[in-house]
Every structure is written in structure tokens, then in C-alpha cells.
Amino acid sequence: MRGINMDWNDLRFFLAVARTNSLTKTAIKLNVSQSTVSRRISTLESSLQTCLFLHHQTGYFLTDAGQEVLRYAEEVEGKVITLEKKISGRDLTPTGTVRLATAVTLANHLIIPALPRFRARYPGITLELITGVNTVSVVRNDADIALRLVRPEQNTLKIRKAGTVASAVYGAEAYVREHPAPVDNPTADRSFITWDRSFSHLPAARWLNEHFPDRASSLALTSLVTQIAAVKAGLGLAVLPCFIAAQNNELVEVIPTQQVFSEELWLVSHTDLVASSRIRVVADFLMEIINEAHLA
């Protein structure tokens, strides 16, 4: 059986003529010429190999075959309208699950505080926040999107520089006041809170080892959260991200970031997900809060 080579767009012209019984009214309704309407109807009849209308002096009227085509055409029209209703506006109200991988530091001090606003704006999105990015891979699809302090090497990823995380040396205001030091040597007679040796690969630990190799540690810890708590308790100085220190009024800068270091912040997603509206709104929201934290 030979297949029918039909242009589905011709059904739109067929439906209009069937409802108006007029080529002229159809032409006005569809904003085309009358000859275009006539040609599209003739093309449809040719592809179906049947006569769909009888031309009478009072208008165009459906044949029996035309009546049968009308039933199918209206069914197609109904499905198209349903599809449009379901899809229309989906980008404005994205839904689904997004798995976001990031560092604990960024999760606790940047992302989670802003999540109430995100949930109010996008109630249809379920965000799964995964920390410990050393074991999470966007390439393996463990996560849909990642906010990382290390730039990935894979070419299959969409990588965007999101900002810069600056660090400086901080101490509690009371501790700094109680342990005065000269301006040209701000760490004199002041203790350092450091990372445990198992975390010696971290930038803060490397910076301390490079600039103060002989300085004894007053307290070695395994997380940034505990380091912040120790600094606030007046146990010594520590290298902390500036955007986190800015959230604690009792902390003061002892060595500025220009003399310490900064890390680049990268927004990473899989290239296959670039067109996804739910991924896009998460990425845009991350950039929004990064800008608000003055990291961009």
C-alpha cells in the first residue's frame, strides 16, 4: 500500500473552509490569498486522492469523504491544542528534580540560606544538594549541575566561570584586641588555628605552610565550620573565605586577601542539559546569589 504524502499544515486550511464554507472567508481568517487557500485544498485532495468539497454557488460543502476527513482533522486539532496547553509556559514554571553538587562551605554559607527564596520562586523544582564533590561527577551524571572551586578538565561539560572566592586571615575582635601586634607583623604573638595534616592539600593549609612553616598550631581541625567556631571563641587566627567572614560581625581582618589568595568558582553542567529549563533556572539562581555575595 502506497503511503500518503500529505502536508499536515493543509488540514488547517481544510478545517477553516469546512467551518466557513468559503474560500474568501478562510483567506481573511488565515491572512492569506484566496488562491493560496484554493491551492492548499487542491493539494490535500490530490494527496488523499479524493474530492473533499463540492463547490456550489452558495459556498463549499463537504463530501462524504470530506466529512470523514473532518472527524480526523478535528481530532488532530484537539490533540495539538492539548499539547500547546501542556507545553505553553513550561519554561516559565519549570518542574522536576535537579541534583546540585557543591562544597560544604558553599552549601552552608551561600546556597542553603537562599533556598527559601528559590522554593518560593520555583515550587515545582525539587533540589537535591550533594556535598563532598570529590566523589560526585557531572560526567557520570551523579549530578546535573555543580558549583566547584576546581575547574574540571572534561570537554563534554559546559563550564562557566561564576566568580572568585577570596580568603584572608581573620581573628575575633576581642582576641585581636587582647593580643596586640605591630602593623608590620600582624601575626606576632598570635596563634593560628590550622587544618589537620590529612587536609594539608587544601589551599588554606598550603598557604599557611608556605608563609608560616615554623609557626606552631594552637588547634588543628578538620572542617571550616569548626575553624570558624574556634576563631569566634578567641582561640587564634585562621584563613577563612571573605564572604563567610563578612557574615560574622565579630571577626576582623588581620591579613588582607591581596596577601593571601583567591580561588576561582566554576559552574559546571553536562552539555546535554543546557537546554533544560529546570537546569537553567538553577544556574541563573546560583549566579544571582553569587553576585549578591560579591563573589562575581
C-alpha positions in Angstrom: 0.0 0.0 0.0 1.4 3.4 -1.1 1.8 5.8 1.8 0.0 9.2 1.6 2.4 12.2 1.2 0.2 14.7 3.0 1.3 18.1 4.4 -0.3 18.2 7.8 -0.5 22.0 7.6 -3.1 21.6 4.8 -5.5 20.3 7.5 -5.6 23.8 9.0 -6.9 25.2 5.6 -9.3 22.3 5.3 -10.8 22.9 8.7 -11.2 26.6 8.1 -13.0 26.0 4.7 -15.2 23.3 6.3 -16.3 25.8 9.0 -16.7 28.9 6.9 -17.9 27.2 3.7 -16.0 29.9 1.9 -12.5 30.4 0.3 -12.8 34.1 0.8 -13.7 34.0 4.5 -10.9 31.4 5.0 -8.4 33.6 3.3 -9.4 36.6 5.5 -9.3 34.4 8.7 -5.8 32.9 7.9 -4.5 36.2 6.4 -3.6 34.6 3.0 -4.8 35.0 -0.5 -7.8 33.2 -1.8 -5.6 31.4 -4.4 -3.4 30.1 -1.6 -6.4 28.6 0.1 -7.6 27.0 -3.1 -4.2 25.6 -3.8 -3.8 24.1 -0.4 -7.2 22.4 -0.6 -6.4 21.0 -4.1 -3.0 19.8 -2.8 -4.8 18.0 0.1 -7.3 16.4 -2.2 -4.6 15.3 -4.5 -2.6 13.7 -1.7 -5.7 11.9 -0.4 -6.8 11.1 -4.0 -10.4 12.1 -3.2 -12.7 15.1 -3.5 -13.4 16.8 -0.2 -15.7 19.7 -1.2 -18.4 20.3 -3.7 -18.4 23.9 -5.0 -21.9 25.3 -5.0 -22.9 28.9 -5.8 -23.7 29.4 -2.1 -20.3 28.1 -0.9 -18.1 25.0 -0.4 -19.7 21.9 1.2 -18.1 18.7 2.4 -18.5 15.5 0.5 -18.9 12.2 2.4 -15.2 11.7 2.2 -14.8 15.3 3.5 -17.0 14.6 6.4 -14.8 11.6 7.3 -11.6 13.7 7.0 -13.2 16.4 9.1 -13.6 14.0 12.1 -9.9 13.0 11.9 -8.8 16.6 11.4 -10.8 17.8 14.4 -9.2 15.0 16.4 -5.7 16.1 15.3 -6.6 19.8 16.1 -7.8 18.8 19.6 -4.5 16.9 20.3 -2.4 19.9 19.1 -4.4 22.3 21.3 -3.9 19.9 24.3 -0.2 19.7 23.5 0.1 23.5 23.4 -1.7 23.9 26.7 0.6 21.4 28.4 3.8 22.8 26.9 3.0 26.5 26.9 4.6 28.3 29.8 6.6 25.3 30.9 9.8 27.3 30.7 8.2 29.9 33.0 7.2 27.3 35.6 9.9 24.6 35.3 9.4 21.4 37.3 11.4 18.3 38.1 14.4 17.3 40.2 17.9 19.0 39.9 20.9 17.4 41.6 23.4 20.1 42.6 26.9 19.1 43.7 29.0 21.6 45.7 31.4 22.1 48.6 30.0 22.0 52.1 31.3 25.6 52.6 29.3 26.9 49.6 26.3 24.8 50.6 26.1 26.0 54.2 27.1 29.7 53.8 25.9 30.6 50.2 23.2 28.3 48.9 21.1 27.0 51.8 20.4 30.5 53.2 19.0 31.5 49.9 16.8 28.4 49.3 13.6 29.7 50.8 13.6 32.4 48.1 14.3 29.7 45.4 11.5 27.5 46.7 9.0 30.4 46.6 10.0 31.2 43.1 10.2 27.7 41.7 7.9 25.4 43.9 7.8 22.7 41.2 11.6 22.1 41.4 13.0 19.6 43.9 16.6 20.5 44.6 18.9 17.7 45.8 22.0 19.2 47.3 25.1 16.9 47.3 28.2 17.9 49.2 31.6 16.2 49.0 32.3 16.9 45.4 35.4 14.7 45.3 33.1 11.7 44.9 30.5 13.4 42.7 30.9 13.6 38.9 28.8 15.6 36.5 30.4 13.5 33.7 29.0 10.3 35.3 25.6 12.0 35.7 25.9 11.8 39.5 24.8 15.4 39.5 23.0 17.6 36.9 25.0 20.8 37.8 27.9 21.6 40.1 29.4 24.7 41.7 33.0 23.9 42.2 36.3 25.6 43.3 38.3 23.4 40.9 37.9 23.7 37.1 37.1 20.3 35.5 39.1 19.1 32.6 36.5 17.2 30.6 35.5 18.6 27.2 32.0 17.1 27.4 31.0 19.6 30.1 29.6 23.2 29.9 32.0 25.1 32.1 31.4 28.7 33.1 33.4 30.9 35.5 31.0 32.0 38.1 33.2 34.2 40.3 36.1 34.3 42.7 36.2 33.2 46.4 38.8 35.4 48.2 40.3 34.3 51.5 42.1 36.3 54.2 43.4 35.8 57.7 40.8 36.7 60.4 40.6 36.8 64.2 37.9 37.6 66.7 37.8 41.3 67.5 38.3 40.6 71.2 41.2 38.2 70.5 43.0 40.7 68.3 42.5 43.5 70.9 43.8 41.3 73.7 46.8 40.2 71.7 48.2 43.4 70.1 50.8 43.1 67.3 52.7 45.7 65.3 51.3 46.8 61.9 54.2 45.4 60.0 53.9 42.0 61.7 50.2 41.4 62.4 50.7 37.7 63.4 53.3 38.3 66.1 52.4 36.6 69.4 49.2 35.4 67.9 48.3 31.7 67.4 47.0 30.0 64.3 44.1 27.6 64.0 45.1 25.2 61.2 43.8 22.2 59.3 44.6 18.7 60.4 47.5 17.1 58.5 45.1 15.0 56.5 43.8 18.2 54.9 47.2 19.6 54.0 46.3 19.7 50.3 43.7 22.4 50.8 44.7 25.9 49.6 44.4 27.4 53.1 46.7 24.7 54.6 49.2 25.1 51.8 49.3 28.9 52.2 49.9 28.6 56.0 52.6 26.0 55.5 54.3 28.2 52.9 54.2 31.5 54.7 54.4 30.3 58.4 56.2 27.0 58.2 57.6 27.2 61.7 54.5 28.6 63.4 53.1 26.1 65.8 49.4 25.4 65.6 47.2 26.1 68.6 44.4 23.9 67.3 44.2 21.6 64.3 40.7 20.9 62.9 39.0 19.0 60.1 36.3 21.4 59.0 35.8 25.0 58.1 32.7 25.1 60.4 34.8 24.2 63.5 37.6 26.6 62.4 35.0 29.5 62.3 33.7 28.5 65.7 37.3 28.4 67.1 38.1 31.8 65.8 34.9 33.2 67.2 35.8 31.6 70.5 39.0 33.6 70.6 41.4 30.7 70.1 43.5 32.2 67.4 43.7 33.3 63.8 42.6 31.3 60.8 42.4 31.6 57.0 38.8 32.0 56.1 36.8 32.8 52.9 36.0 36.5 53.0 32.3 36.1 52.1 31.8 33.9 55.2 33.8 36.1 57.5 31.6 39.1 56.3 28.6 37.3 57.8 30.2 37.4 61.3 30.5 40.9 62.7 32.8 39.8 65.5 35.6 38.8 63.0 38.2 41.3 61.9 40.7 41.1 59.0 44.3 40.6 60.1 46.0 39.9 56.8 44.1 41.1 53.6 43.2 38.9 50.7 45.7 40.6 48.5 48.4 39.0 50.6 46.6 35.7 51.0 44.9 34.0 47.9 41.7 33.7 45.9 40.1 30.7 44.2 38.0 30.7 41.0 34.5 29.5 41.2 33.1 27.3 38.4 29.6 26.5 37.4 29.5 23.1 35.6 26.8 21.2 33.8 26.5 18.5 31.2 26.2 19.8 27.6 23.1 17.5 27.1 21.3 19.5 29.8 22.0 23.0 28.5 18.5 23.4 27.0 16.7 22.2 30.2 14.6 24.9 31.8 15.0 23.5 35.3 18.8 23.4 35.0 18.8 26.9 33.5 16.8 28.4 36.4 19.0 26.7 39.0 22.1 28.0 37.2 20.7 31.5 37.0 19.7 31.5 40.6 23.3 30.4 41.6 24.7 33.3 39.6 22.2 35.6 41.3 23.3 34.7 44.8 27.0 34.7 43.8 26.6 38.3 42.7 24.8 39.2 45.9 27.6 37.8 47.9 30.0 39.9 45.8 31.9 36.9 44.5 31.3 37.6 40.8 
